[in-house]
Amino acid sequence: MDGPANIDLNLLRTFLAVHRSGSFTGAARLLGLSQPTVTTQMRALERQTGRELFQRLPRGVAPTAVADELAARVAGPLDDLAAVAGPGPSPDGRPADPVHLAGPAELLAVRVLPALAPLAAEGVRLRVATGLTDPLLEELRAGRHDLVIATTRPRGRTLSATALMDEEFVLVAAPVWAERISGRPAAQGPTALHGVPLVSYAEDLPIARRYWRHVFGRRLTLPAAVTVPDLRAVRSALVAGAGFSVLPRYLCHAELASGALVALHEPEDPPINTGFLVQRPGAADNPDVPRVRAALLRAARAW
């Protein structure tokens, strides 16, 4: 295979976009090209290298071992070149495109959007989407988002992740339930909560199960009494006396301070989950993307 220095840089840029997004369509969206143009360029690159680079799948493409090797060789130099070149000004003085940001609905509502309000007032346009981490990361690879706040670090090298914040999980209930089981979770463990309704945002109780394993060292066997796919709704149900749950502390900080909710247990080593700010590697074409990223990293120091 010819070395990267013997290949047109435009072909290499397109190749890297396909490798990172996992599809010709996603690469076309990232580069502002048509899909046929991307397809033509990849065929040209395969002719130049004499090797197959991508295998077509029902949805997208899969890189071959040759493509992985080429991506590892060219990604750093191309990213450095893009950083030096910079995004450049918008043509005709038009405002920058909207920044597409996605993440958990609760964190976006409580922390992220208030932190970005000053940028919106300065003219930065935002398009915000909510969802679960895995689908959002796939959409990021395909070019649908510029930034994603993820609850887990993405696997592989196709995305760049920076630790954003740690969220602490706390076992909470309304005072009426706290009075009935006063002090017992610390002394008796989870058996103290038998008979108290469990409220969760999903049937498989992901947050509560993690708390049980980390704090009590055992598997959670209680079924959910109420499920609702929004932690803010879980919080409202708890304040109204529906039962107990495990919530991120940032989401119930005000209720704990006011006494509307009570921490049923304060372990020395509470469960912590790290959130990550994720983007595709390289310089963004939209100059407002680094502005949003920098604002979030600054604000998160106080989260």
Disulfide bonds with the S-S distance in Angstrom:
none
